[in-house]
Amino acid sequence: MERSVETPATLSRIAHVVDLRLPGVDGESHSLSSLAGERGTVIVFVANGCPTARAYEERLIALQDSVKANGLNLVAVNSNNPALSPPDTQPEMARRARERKFNYHYLKDASGEVARGFAATCTPHVFLLDSDRRVLYSGRIDDSRMGDRITSRDLENAIGDLLAGREVKLPVTEPFGCSIVW
């Protein structure tokens, strides 16, 4: 993955995300280009064992439902080391995806290489890519860990800017949640 040298405050300026290929919970291998939406892609780093990431599952399902009609696609990536975090093995990921009825692709980054390339720090940590795979937004989904009292829908606002053809007003926010288990 190519990216320019930058500080965490400017992560949204990653030059271009090259294509990647990861195994999905469906037993197939998927490339970013095959999962990308016509107008853009939301990549969210998650983990089965993280209470914050679990609290976002319903919001991610709803988000995928709302953005798909607008030419966007959501892809979840689990980069936790399964040897150190047993809930994050591929079989456990597949079980959780079935039980929770995920409507988005859920991929395993067992080496952590993809998360490192994005400079993802925690779960959830989200990145909004345009159709050219440039990162327009990076950070949190919204400002509420458990879904109560949401006052800032940061990812949805960034998506709105993308769909309206505007520059993303707030391209970087500070993500929160569980640290990725390397």
Z-matrix of the N, CA and C atoms (Angstrom, degrees):
N
C 1 1.426
C 2 1.522 1 108.20
N 3 1.325 2 116.31 1 129.29
C 4 1.451 3 121.03 2 178.53
C 5 1.519 4 108.55 3 -87.76
N 6 1.339 5 115.91 4 142.61
C 7 1.446 6 119.54 5 169.99
C 8 1.506 7 108.20 6 -160.92
N 9 1.293 8 114.90 7 150.75
C 10 1.452 9 118.49 8 178.68
C 11 1.520 10 109.67 9 -78.68
N 12 1.329 11 116.89 10 161.30
C 13 1.455 12 121.09 11 178.94
C 14 1.517 13 107.74 12 -78.04
N 15 1.316 14 116.21 13 120.10
C 16 1.449 15 120.37 14 -175.09
C 17 1.508 16 111.10 15 -147.57
N 18 1.295 17 115.74 16 165.67
C 19 1.454 18 122.23 17 176.04
C 20 1.515 19 108.93 18 -88.85
N 21 1.337 20 118.89 19 162.04
C 22 1.459 21 120.26 20 177.69
C 23 1.524 22 113.35 21 -55.88
N 24 1.318 23 118.42 22 -28.12
C 25 1.455 24 121.04 23 -179.08
C 26 1.520 25 112.41 24 -68.63
N 27 1.328 26 117.55 25 -17.06
C 28 1.462 27 119.69 26 -178.80
C 29 1.525 28 112.25 27 -120.94
N 30 1.304 29 117.23 28 29.04
C 31 1.470 30 120.34 29 -177.91
C 32 1.515 31 113.27 30 -57.77
N 33 1.319 32 117.36 31 -28.06
C 34 1.456 33 119.06 32 -177.72
C 35 1.523 34 111.49 33 -68.05
N 36 1.308 35 118.77 34 -5.21
C 37 1.458 36 121.89 35 -178.40
C 38 1.525 37 112.39 36 -96.65
N 39 1.334 38 117.65 37 16.82
C 40 1.460 39 120.09 38 174.76
C 41 1.521 40 106.83 39 -54.38
N 42 1.305 41 116.29 40 127.48
C 43 1.454 42 120.60 41 -171.19
C 44 1.529 43 112.75 42 -60.48
N 45 1.304 44 117.26 43 -54.13
C 46 1.463 45 120.16 44 -174.30
C 47 1.522 46 108.40 45 -162.92
N 48 1.302 47 116.53 46 132.15
C 49 1.462 48 121.40 47 177.39
C 50 1.520 49 107.43 48 -91.57
N 51 1.314 50 116.57 49 118.71
C 52 1.461 51 120.03 50 178.88
C 53 1.525 52 108.51 51 -75.03
N 54 1.315 53 115.68 52 165.04
C 55 1.456 54 119.41 53 -179.26
C 56 1.523 55 109.81 54 -65.15
N 57 1.287 56 115.93 55 150.97
C 58 1.457 57 121.71 56 178.73
C 59 1.515 58 108.20 57 -137.40
N 60 1.312 59 116.00 58 162.33
C 61 1.467 60 121.14 59 179.06
C 62 1.518 61 107.56 60 -136.45
N 63 1.356 62 115.11 61 125.34
C 64 1.463 63 121.39 62 -179.48
C 65 1.520 64 109.66 63 -137.82
N 66 1.334 65 116.77 64 152.83
C 67 1.466 66 119.78 65 176.08
C 68 1.525 67 110.55 66 -75.83
N 69 1.324 68 115.15 67 141.22
C 70 1.458 69 121.44 68 178.15
C 71 1.515 70 111.47 69 -102.57
N 72 1.317 71 115.57 70 166.82
C 73 1.464 72 120.03 71 178.42
C 74 1.520 73 111.32 72 -69.46
N 75 1.328 74 117.32 73 -11.46
C 76 1.463 75 121.60 74 176.88
C 77 1.522 76 112.43 75 -83.03
N 78 1.356 77 117.41 76 1.61
C 79 1.457 78 121.31 77 179.07
C 80 1.521 79 113.63 78 86.77
N 81 1.319 80 117.33 79 -2.31
C 82 1.460 81 121.80 80 179.58
C 83 1.526 82 109.86 81 -102.92
N 84 1.331 83 115.12 82 159.55
C 85 1.453 84 121.87 83 173.86
C 86 1.527 85 107.36 84 -96.68
N 87 1.334 86 116.41 85 135.13
C 88 1.469 87 120.48 86 -175.33
C 89 1.520 88 110.69 87 -126.21
N 90 1.329 89 115.77 88 141.58
C 91 1.461 90 121.29 89 173.63
C 92 1.521 91 108.17 90 -99.29
N 93 1.312 92 115.88 91 155.10
C 94 1.455 93 119.97 92 176.49
C 95 1.523 94 110.21 93 -60.10
N 96 1.324 95 116.77 94 -40.98
C 97 1.466 96 119.33 95 -178.80
C 98 1.529 97 111.68 96 -62.72
N 99 1.335 98 118.27 97 -32.59
C 100 1.465 99 119.55 98 179.88
C 101 1.524 100 112.10 99 -77.11
N 102 1.338 101 117.56 100 -20.31
C 103 1.467 102 121.12 101 -178.45
C 104 1.523 103 112.79 102 -102.41
N 105 1.313 104 116.87 103 -10.36
C 106 1.465 105 120.78 104 -175.91
C 107 1.523 106 111.13 105 -65.44
N 108 1.320 107 115.29 106 144.34
C 109 1.454 108 120.73 107 172.41
C 110 1.519 109 109.50 108 -79.66
N 111 1.312 110 116.27 109 159.79
C 112 1.458 111 121.75 110 -179.36
C 113 1.530 112 112.17 111 -59.04
N 114 1.338 113 116.18 112 -35.12
C 115 1.475 114 119.93 113 -177.59
C 116 1.520 115 113.07 114 -105.09
N 117 1.341 116 117.18 115 -12.26
C 118 1.453 117 119.34 116 179.60
C 119 1.508 118 112.31 117 162.96
N 120 1.323 119 114.36 118 176.96
C 121 1.460 120 121.05 119 -176.26
C 122 1.520 121 109.26 120 -141.28
N 123 1.314 122 115.16 121 138.97
C 124 1.460 123 121.95 122 172.60
C 125 1.520 124 106.80 123 -103.10
N 126 1.334 125 116.71 124 119.93
C 127 1.459 126 122.10 125 174.96
C 128 1.521 127 106.27 126 -106.64
N 129 1.333 128 116.50 127 123.90
C 130 1.464 129 119.36 128 178.45
C 131 1.523 130 108.84 129 -126.06
N 132 1.314 131 115.50 130 126.52
C 133 1.462 132 121.47 131 177.19
C 134 1.529 133 107.25 132 -86.58
N 135 1.332 134 115.73 133 125.31
C 136 1.463 135 122.48 134 -175.71
C 137 1.522 136 109.80 135 -133.95
N 138 1.327 137 115.87 136 174.95
C 139 1.461 138 121.58 137 176.31
C 140 1.522 139 108.96 138 -153.17
N 141 1.321 140 116.23 139 139.40
C 142 1.465 141 120.74 140 178.51
C 143 1.519 142 112.52 141 -62.98
N 144 1.329 143 117.14 142 -35.57
C 145 1.460 144 120.90 143 -174.46
C 146 1.512 145 114.62 144 -85.52
N 147 1.313 146 118.80 145 -2.32
C 148 1.464 147 122.22 146 -176.24
C 149 1.531 148 110.69 147 -93.18
N 150 1.336 149 118.42 148 118.53
C 151 1.464 150 120.17 149 179.64
C 152 1.535 151 112.85 150 -60.11
N 153 1.316 152 117.57 151 -34.41
C 154 1.468 153 119.74 152 179.00
C 155 1.522 154 110.15 153 -67.43
N 156 1.319 155 117.50 154 -47.13
C 157 1.466 156 120.63 155 178.81
C 158 1.527 157 110.82 156 -61.76
N 159 1.321 158 117.40 157 -40.33
C 160 1.473 159 120.56 158 177.78
C 161 1.524 160 110.64 159 -63.00
N 162 1.325 161 117.74 160 -37.41
C 163 1.462 162 121.12 161 179.98
C 164 1.530 163 111.38 162 -65.29
N 165 1.309 164 117.17 163 -21.48
C 166 1.467 165 121.35 164 -179.93
C 167 1.525 166 113.40 165 -90.87
N 168 1.318 167 119.59 166 -6.38
C 169 1.463 168 120.68 167 -174.05
C 170 1.529 169 112.83 168 -57.12
N 171 1.314 170 118.32 169 -47.44
C 172 1.476 171 120.29 170 179.96
C 173 1.524 172 110.61 171 -63.82
N 174 1.332 173 116.95 172 -38.62
C 175 1.467 174 119.95 173 178.65
C 176 1.525 175 110.65 174 -66.04
N 177 1.337 176 117.74 175 -35.75
C 178 1.469 177 120.23 176 177.92
C 179 1.523 178 111.17 177 -69.20
N 180 1.319 179 117.46 178 -39.35
C 181 1.465 180 121.23 179 176.26
C 182 1.528 181 109.66 180 -60.85
N 183 1.333 182 117.17 181 -46.53
C 184 1.467 183 121.47 182 179.02
C 185 1.528 184 110.61 183 -64.29
N 186 1.325 185 116.84 184 -39.55
C 187 1.459 186 120.38 185 179.44
C 188 1.522 187 110.67 186 -62.88
N 189 1.335 188 117.49 187 -45.17
C 190 1.472 189 120.31 188 178.67
C 191 1.523 190 110.19 189 -59.86
N 192 1.327 191 117.33 190 -42.33
C 193 1.464 192 120.28 191 177.57
C 194 1.525 193 111.34 192 -58.93
N 195 1.332 194 116.95 193 -41.27
C 196 1.463 195 119.60 194 -175.07
C 197 1.528 196 113.46 195 -79.26
N 198 1.326 197 118.74 196 -32.88
C 199 1.467 198 119.66 197 -175.37
C 200 1.520 199 113.64 198 -87.41
N 201 1.320 200 117.62 199 -24.41
C 202 1.471 201 120.59 200 -176.26
C 203 1.531 202 111.75 201 -57.13
N 204 1.320 203 116.82 202 -41.57
C 205 1.468 204 121.06 203 -179.97
C 206 1.523 205 112.35 204 -65.77
N 207 1.332 206 116.76 205 -18.49
C 208 1.466 207 121.35 206 179.98
C 209 1.521 208 112.61 207 -100.15
N 210 1.323 209 117.50 208 14.72
C 211 1.457 210 120.70 209 175.61
C 212 1.516 211 115.19 210 82.03
N 213 1.342 212 116.86 211 20.60
C 214 1.455 213 121.34 212 176.31
C 215 1.525 214 109.03 213 -113.57
N 216 1.312 215 116.41 214 157.35
C 217 1.448 216 121.04 215 178.14
C 218 1.521 217 108.82 216 -136.96
N 219 1.319 218 116.62 217 141.03
C 220 1.455 219 122.52 218 178.27
C 221 1.522 220 109.51 219 -102.24
N 222 1.325 221 116.51 220 134.50
C 223 1.461 222 122.92 221 177.93
C 224 1.523 223 107.81 222 -130.19
N 225 1.327 224 117.12 223 125.06
C 226 1.466 225 121.84 224 177.41
C 227 1.527 226 108.60 225 -98.60
N 228 1.339 227 115.45 226 139.89
C 229 1.463 228 121.56 227 -179.55
C 230 1.521 229 108.01 228 -128.13
N 231 1.321 230 115.94 229 129.40
C 232 1.463 231 122.23 230 176.37
C 233 1.527 232 107.53 231 -106.56
N 234 1.342 233 115.97 232 113.79
C 235 1.467 234 121.42 233 -177.35
C 236 1.517 235 113.03 234 -107.73
N 237 1.326 236 117.68 235 6.14
C 238 1.468 237 119.23 236 179.58
C 239 1.521 238 110.71 237 -66.20
N 240 1.328 239 115.31 238 143.03
C 241 1.455 240 122.18 239 177.01
C 242 1.532 241 107.65 240 -69.59
N 243 1.324 242 118.70 241 114.42
C 244 1.468 243 120.43 242 -175.95
C 245 1.532 244 113.26 243 -66.45
N 246 1.334 245 117.95 244 -22.67
C 247 1.468 246 120.34 245 177.84
C 248 1.528 247 110.86 246 -70.49
N 249 1.321 248 116.47 247 -28.65
C 250 1.461 249 121.42 248 -179.33
C 251 1.523 250 113.03 249 -100.18
N 252 1.318 251 116.52 250 -16.21
C 253 1.460 252 121.76 251 -179.23
C 254 1.531 253 109.13 252 -134.90
N 255 1.347 254 118.17 253 83.89
C 256 1.470 255 121.65 254 -175.52
C 257 1.533 256 115.88 255 -54.08
N 258 1.346 257 121.01 256 -29.77
C 259 1.471 258 118.01 257 176.74
C 260 1.528 259 113.15 258 -66.44
N 261 1.336 260 117.09 259 -10.93
C 262 1.451 261 120.26 260 -174.34
C 263 1.527 262 114.09 261 -106.48
N 264 1.335 263 116.59 262 24.43
C 265 1.461 264 120.25 263 172.43
C 266 1.526 265 108.43 264 -75.49
N 267 1.306 266 116.12 265 160.41
C 268 1.474 267 120.39 266 179.09
C 269 1.536 268 111.57 267 -58.60
N 270 1.340 269 120.46 268 -44.64
C 271 1.469 270 119.05 269 178.32
C 272 1.541 271 112.97 270 -62.26
N 273 1.332 272 116.96 271 -38.41
C 274 1.471 273 119.65 272 178.12
C 275 1.523 274 111.40 273 -68.87
N 276 1.323 275 116.56 274 -35.41
C 277 1.467 276 120.33 275 175.66
C 278 1.525 277 109.97 276 -63.03
N 279 1.340 278 117.02 277 -44.82
C 280 1.462 279 120.91 278 -179.60
C 281 1.529 280 110.97 279 -63.56
N 282 1.332 281 115.90 280 -40.72
C 283 1.470 282 119.92 281 178.59
C 284 1.529 283 110.11 282 -61.76
N 285 1.320 284 116.87 283 -47.39
C 286 1.469 285 120.52 284 -178.70
C 287 1.534 286 111.01 285 -63.43
N 288 1.314 287 117.27 286 -41.81
C 289 1.467 288 121.03 287 179.65
C 290 1.530 289 110.62 288 -61.01
N 291 1.330 290 116.88 289 -40.83
C 292 1.474 291 120.49 290 177.65
C 293 1.521 292 110.91 291 -66.33
N 294 1.339 293 115.90 292 -50.35
C 295 1.464 294 120.67 293 -177.15
C 296 1.516 295 112.44 294 -60.93
N 297 1.321 296 117.41 295 -40.64
C 298 1.469 297 121.87 296 -176.44
C 299 1.527 298 112.17 297 -90.56
N 300 1.346 299 116.12 298 -3.88
C 301 1.464 300 122.11 299 178.56
C 302 1.532 301 112.59 300 56.80
N 303 1.344 302 114.64 301 51.72
C 304 1.465 303 119.36 302 177.66
C 305 1.527 304 109.10 303 -60.05
N 306 1.298 305 117.08 304 134.14
C 307 1.467 306 122.76 305 178.38
C 308 1.525 307 111.52 306 -104.11
N 309 1.305 308 115.78 307 16.37
C 310 1.455 309 122.60 308 179.57
C 311 1.528 310 108.30 309 -130.23
N 312 1.316 311 115.59 310 161.92
C 313 1.463 312 119.79 311 178.82
C 314 1.524 313 109.45 312 -73.25
N 315 1.327 314 114.59 313 140.70
C 316 1.459 315 122.36 314 -179.04
C 317 1.520 316 106.27 315 -124.63
N 318 1.328 317 116.71 316 113.55
C 319 1.458 318 122.87 317 -171.99
C 320 1.524 319 111.89 318 -114.50
N 321 1.325 320 115.83 319 152.67
C 322 1.468 321 122.14 320 179.21
C 323 1.526 322 110.52 321 -107.06
N 324 1.320 323 115.06 322 124.56
C 325 1.464 324 124.16 323 175.49
C 326 1.527 325 106.37 324 -109.79
N 327 1.320 326 116.53 325 74.02
C 328 1.464 327 121.50 326 -171.42
C 329 1.523 328 113.25 327 -60.83
N 330 1.311 329 118.08 328 -32.35
C 331 1.462 330 120.83 329 -178.57
C 332 1.531 331 112.36 330 -82.68
N 333 1.324 332 116.79 331 -17.56
C 334 1.461 333 120.82 332 -176.19
C 335 1.520 334 113.06 333 80.04
N 336 1.319 335 116.97 334 1.68
C 337 1.465 336 121.35 335 -176.85
C 338 1.522 337 112.64 336 -60.64
N 339 1.317 338 117.09 337 -40.41
C 340 1.465 339 120.08 338 -178.84
C 341 1.526 340 110.12 339 -67.86
N 342 1.330 341 117.28 340 -45.01
C 343 1.465 342 120.33 341 178.33
C 344 1.526 343 110.88 342 -60.70
N 345 1.316 344 116.59 343 -41.43
C 346 1.467 345 119.89 344 178.32
C 347 1.527 346 110.95 345 -64.47
N 348 1.316 347 116.57 346 -39.69
C 349 1.464 348 120.68 347 178.73
C 350 1.514 349 112.46 348 -62.36
N 351 1.312 350 116.45 349 -37.36
C 352 1.465 351 120.99 350 176.83
C 353 1.529 352 112.01 351 -80.12
N 354 1.325 353 117.13 352 -14.51
C 355 1.467 354 122.82 353 -172.47
C 356 1.528 355 110.38 354 65.45
N 357 1.339 356 115.90 355 35.01
C 358 1.465 357 121.19 356 175.52
C 359 1.522 358 108.23 357 -68.60
N 360 1.320 359 116.39 358 140.61
C 361 1.461 360 119.96 359 -175.23
C 362 1.518 361 113.55 360 -116.24
N 363 1.327 362 116.96 361 -24.92
C 364 1.459 363 119.00 362 -173.80
C 365 1.523 364 109.99 363 -152.52
N 366 1.325 365 114.30 364 177.10
C 367 1.467 366 120.46 365 175.77
C 368 1.517 367 107.91 366 -122.21
N 369 1.326 368 116.94 367 125.65
C 370 1.467 369 127.22 368 -3.15
C 371 1.529 370 112.16 369 -83.63
N 372 1.315 371 115.34 370 148.14
C 373 1.468 372 123.80 371 171.88
C 374 1.521 373 104.65 372 -137.19
N 375 1.320 374 116.27 373 123.64
C 376 1.460 375 120.77 374 -170.57
C 377 1.525 376 111.57 375 -115.21
N 378 1.342 377 114.31 376 148.25
C 379 1.460 378 122.70 377 178.39
C 380 1.522 379 107.90 378 -134.58
N 381 1.323 380 117.12 379 127.54
C 382 1.456 381 122.77 380 176.02
C 383 1.520 382 108.16 381 -101.88
N 384 1.338 383 115.97 382 120.57
C 385 1.458 384 122.76 383 179.65
C 386 1.516 385 109.37 384 -107.39
N 387 1.322 386 117.35 385 142.36
C 388 1.459 387 119.56 386 173.20
C 389 1.533 388 108.75 387 -82.74
N 390 1.315 389 117.24 388 -175.08
C 391 1.469 390 120.49 389 -176.49
C 392 1.526 391 112.90 390 -67.71
N 393 1.330 392 117.49 391 -16.89
C 394 1.467 393 121.46 392 175.64
C 395 1.526 394 111.95 393 -94.19
N 396 1.323 395 116.60 394 8.75
C 397 1.471 396 125.08 395 179.86
C 398 1.528 397 112.75 396 63.83
N 399 1.324 398 116.29 397 33.08
C 400 1.464 399 121.17 398 170.58
C 401 1.521 400 107.43 399 -92.09
N 402 1.327 401 116.45 400 139.18
C 403 1.462 402 120.53 401 179.61
C 404 1.524 403 108.71 402 -79.24
N 405 1.340 404 115.25 403 119.99
C 406 1.460 405 121.24 404 179.23
C 407 1.524 406 112.10 405 -99.88
N 408 1.337 407 115.81 406 -24.56
C 409 1.462 408 120.55 407 -177.89
C 410 1.518 409 108.05 408 -147.67
N 411 1.325 410 116.43 409 141.74
C 412 1.458 411 120.97 410 170.65
C 413 1.519 412 108.64 411 -143.04
N 414 1.329 413 115.60 412 143.27
C 415 1.460 414 119.84 413 177.27
C 416 1.507 415 113.35 414 144.58
N 417 1.327 416 114.40 415 -137.29
C 418 1.464 417 121.42 416 -176.34
C 419 1.529 418 110.60 417 -88.78
N 420 1.315 419 115.10 418 162.04
C 421 1.464 420 121.20 419 176.32
C 422 1.522 421 108.73 420 -77.32
N 423 1.313 422 115.77 421 -49.44
C 424 1.465 423 123.07 422 175.51
C 425 1.520 424 107.07 423 -153.61
N 426 1.320 425 117.07 424 -170.16
C 427 1.467 426 119.34 425 -173.71
C 428 1.526 427 113.95 426 -102.04
N 429 1.331 428 118.02 427 20.54
C 430 1.460 429 120.44 428 -178.22
C 431 1.522 430 110.94 429 -128.09
N 432 1.307 431 116.82 430 114.93
C 433 1.467 432 121.40 431 -179.24
C 434 1.524 433 112.99 432 -59.13
N 435 1.292 434 117.09 433 -40.37
C 436 1.465 435 119.65 434 -173.34
C 437 1.526 436 113.84 435 -112.54
N 438 1.325 437 118.21 436 8.15
C 439 1.458 438 120.65 437 173.89
C 440 1.515 439 114.94 438 90.64
N 441 1.311 440 117.07 439 0.28
C 442 1.456 441 119.04 440 177.30
C 443 1.531 442 108.55 441 -101.12
N 444 1.273 443 116.30 442 146.14
C 445 1.477 444 122.60 443 177.53
C 446 1.523 445 113.86 444 55.59
N 447 1.300 446 117.08 445 50.37
C 448 1.465 447 120.88 446 174.69
C 449 1.527 448 107.71 447 -73.45
N 450 1.326 449 116.32 448 123.92
C 451 1.462 450 120.10 449 177.74
C 452 1.528 451 112.22 450 -115.70
N 453 1.324 452 117.10 451 -14.92
C 454 1.455 453 120.25 452 -179.93
C 455 1.529 454 109.12 453 -140.22
N 456 1.312 455 115.97 454 112.63
C 457 1.468 456 122.48 455 179.90
C 458 1.534 457 108.34 456 -95.64
N 459 1.326 458 115.19 457 74.02
C 460 1.465 459 122.00 458 -169.34
C 461 1.527 460 113.51 459 -59.79
N 462 1.320 461 117.88 460 -47.99
C 463 1.465 462 120.36 461 -179.95
C 464 1.523 463 110.43 462 -65.31
N 465 1.323 464 118.10 463 -46.18
C 466 1.467 465 120.63 464 179.42
C 467 1.527 466 111.05 465 -60.26
N 468 1.336 467 117.38 466 -38.49
C 469 1.463 468 120.39 467 177.13
C 470 1.525 469 110.77 468 -63.75
N 471 1.329 470 117.15 469 -42.37
C 472 1.463 471 120.98 470 178.51
C 473 1.532 472 110.66 471 -64.09
N 474 1.335 473 116.64 472 -40.91
C 475 1.465 474 121.03 473 177.19
C 476 1.525 475 109.58 474 -62.34
N 477 1.326 476 117.03 475 -43.05
C 478 1.466 477 120.73 476 177.48
C 479 1.518 478 112.13 477 -58.55
N 480 1.335 479 116.41 478 -42.08
C 481 1.464 480 120.24 479 177.24
C 482 1.524 481 110.48 480 -63.08
N 483 1.329 482 117.20 481 -45.26
C 484 1.466 483 120.97 482 178.89
C 485 1.525 484 110.49 483 -58.64
N 486 1.320 485 116.92 484 -49.70
C 487 1.465 486 120.65 485 -176.51
C 488 1.527 487 112.30 486 -65.81
N 489 1.332 488 117.17 487 -28.68
C 490 1.465 489 121.28 488 178.80
C 491 1.524 490 112.15 489 -85.15
N 492 1.349 491 116.69 490 -3.22
C 493 1.450 492 120.36 491 179.89
C 494 1.524 493 113.71 492 77.31
N 495 1.323 494 116.41 493 19.23
C 496 1.472 495 121.09 494 179.12
C 497 1.520 496 110.31 495 -99.11
N 498 1.313 497 115.79 496 159.83
C 499 1.458 498 121.05 497 170.04
C 500 1.528 499 107.35 498 -67.41
N 501 1.323 500 116.81 499 140.36
C 502 1.455 501 120.81 500 179.53
C 503 1.525 502 108.37 501 -65.14
N 504 1.338 503 115.69 502 122.08
C 505 1.471 504 121.18 503 -175.38
C 506 1.517 505 112.51 504 -64.81
N 507 1.323 506 117.11 505 -41.10
C 508 1.465 507 121.93 506 -179.40
C 509 1.526 508 107.33 507 -123.15
N 510 1.347 509 118.27 508 88.80
C 511 1.464 510 120.90 509 -172.16
C 512 1.522 511 115.06 510 -77.33
N 513 1.332 512 118.54 511 -16.79
C 514 1.461 513 120.80 512 -178.02
C 515 1.522 514 109.11 513 -138.73
N 516 1.331 515 115.65 514 131.28
C 517 1.459 516 122.05 515 169.42
C 518 1.527 517 107.07 516 -129.34
N 519 1.299 518 115.93 517 166.07
C 520 1.464 519 120.81 518 -179.32
C 521 1.531 520 108.76 519 -86.69
N 522 1.337 521 118.43 520 116.46
C 523 1.462 522 119.77 521 177.59
C 524 1.525 523 110.33 522 -73.20
N 525 1.322 524 116.46 523 159.12
C 526 1.460 525 121.62 524 176.03
C 527 1.512 526 108.96 525 -141.47
N 528 1.319 527 116.01 526 156.92
C 529 1.456 528 121.86 527 -179.65
C 530 1.509 529 109.42 528 145.23
N 531 1.302 530 116.39 529 -151.27
C 532 1.462 531 122.59 530 -179.34
C 533 1.520 532 110.13 531 -88.96
N 534 1.308 533 116.91 532 141.77
C 535 1.458 534 120.61 533 176.41
C 536 1.522 535 109.71 534 -63.95
N 537 1.318 536 115.70 535 144.83
C 538 1.462 537 119.52 536 175.01
C 539 1.523 538 107.49 537 -66.70
N 540 1.321 539 116.63 538 134.96
C 541 1.457 540 122.58 539 -178.12
C 542 1.527 541 108.23 540 -89.66
N 543 1.321 542 115.34 541 104.97
C 544 1.462 543 120.85 542 -178.47
C 545 1.507 544 109.58 543 -84.86
